[in-house]
Each structure stands twice: as C-alpha cells, then as structure tokens.
Amino acid sequence: MRVVFAFLALALVAAPAAAASVTVNAVQIEKFAAEKDTDRFGRLQFLGGLKLTSPDPEFQSLSAIRFLPDGTHFIAVADTGEWVDGTVTRDASGALSGLADVTVTPMKNARGVHAGKSGMDAESLAIQDDHLYVGFEGRHRIDSYPLSGHDQANASPGPDFLIPTYELRRNGSFEALATAPDGRMVVIAEKSIDTAGNLFAAVIRGPDRGIFKVVKREGYDVTDAAFLPDGDLLVLERRFSLLSGVAMRIRRLPGDAVRPGSTVDGPTIMQAYGGTHRIDNMEGMDVVRSDDGTLHIILVSDDNDSPLQNTLMLEFRLID
C-alpha cells in the first residue's frame, strides 16, 4: 500500500497542469532615474516601463523573453519551468501601458511531465526556424519546442551545447541563448569560467560551430543576450552584493569576433544601479524593431517570487 501511495503522489507532482489565464496589473514607470531629469543613459534612451503585479501566484520569476516579429506578442519563460505568453499594450503616446491575454503553462520535458524547478529551471530562450530553444540550469541542457503549440508540446533534444559538462556550474550555466542574423545560435554561460576567468560560450548552430570565451569583468554575470541586425551581440549582465546592492549593464560585443577560439570583449553601452535607477534583478532582454525603424531594447526582471523584489519591464531606444 505504501508503494501505491508513493506512486500516486509522484504522479500528482509530475502531471502537467493546464494553461492558466492570469491577470497582470501594470503601473507605468515614467522616469528611469527619479532624481535626474534626463531620458538618456549611455547609448540608450529610456522610453518607459512597467511595474507588473498579479493576484495569481503563477505569474513570477521571468528569466527570458522573446518577441514575435509583430513586436507585440511575446513568449517568456520562468525559472520555475513555465511558459508565459501574452501581448504588450501601449498608450496614445506609444509607451508601454500593460500586458494582455497572459497565460502561464507548465513546461513539459521529453517524457511529457513538468519535473518541477529542479528539473525545469529554464533560464534562456531563443527562436529559430519556427522552433523555440530553451536553456536549462540544474540538469544542463538545451531543449527544443515548436513555436506554434509550444505550450502543449513535449521537449525534444536541442543542439549540442559543446561546452564540457564538467565546466558548467550548477547555478551558473545557460543563462543566454541568442540567434544571429546569419543563422548562428550562440550560448553564453552565466558564471562558468575557464582558468583565466573568462566565461564559456559557444556557437552551437550554423557555420563555424565551436567554443569561444567572453571576458568577465568587475564581478558581473551574464543573464541574457540578443543580436542586433548588424550582427553585433548585446549582452545583459547583472551584479549583486550585500554592500553595493544590485547593478546591471549592457555590453556590445563585435559580431565578427564571435567565433570559435576567440575571447570576446566589448564596450559598455549602458550601466545602472539599484537605488539610483529603476532596476531589479534584470534577467531577460530582446531587441525589437519599432514601426519607425528604430531598434528598441526591452528588459524584464526576475522577482524570485520574493515580496522584496519586483517584476519590471523596461523599454529603451538604441541611439546609434
């Protein structure tokens, strides 16, 4: 009888739940730095943002986001192993005003079950060839899902991530996946470093597959990446300490340097600090082309399901 009860308990935990429509409330953020009368921060212009809350506990812990070509519909993943789908809304001035049609759905692994955070710690997301690719920590892997119907699909094996598994830190592996205009797919580790202190990264799809490194500086960890149309790679980074609090920055890596065997570095195009700027634990980033042709960068934060943290969505224009 004990075996039967144990089996039933396991089945209840592993069975994936259905998609849930959730209510998301939004408060607009009009200034990125409350004490500064400017919208220019490095090479970025702040366009507006949202503080997002929900009465539904399923809406939390956003770790990556990708927008569809219309720039309105998005697919995000939470590090609790959920798909978060929805659309952004805008006010008459074009600023972000809220989220609509938001659903949260447990992700399924290759066996068709939701294995909980320990088995479904989704940290990164990329779109390519009508498929979604999700990078996981804990049990390091990259899985593939169909773009259409991803919320109901089982995982399929994704590309070989090439980086030796023994080099991957348990809570510091596949935090960034990005697809380049030429079809390459790149993965960058959050904290997994070589003997010189550089982060492991790899071109895992497309021409010139192989491992490269990204210079790690000033205690920052990589949390996401997105390619620009010209082939350069934007890398979102985060730093946290009890003494200095949270900080974030975005670096621009030259696209022609992203190749096997290289060690890549690039200038910081924007940097921000908690207490001075409206940031939190910034984990997700995507690049969206607006109707006027300019490039917008949209960031989201992971609140870690903590009452002391916030889910933010911030939008900037790239000044080039």
Order of alpha helices (4+ residues) and beta strands (2+ residues): alpha-beta-beta-beta-beta-beta-beta-beta-beta-alpha-beta-beta-beta-beta-beta-beta-beta-beta-beta-beta-beta-beta-beta-beta-beta-beta
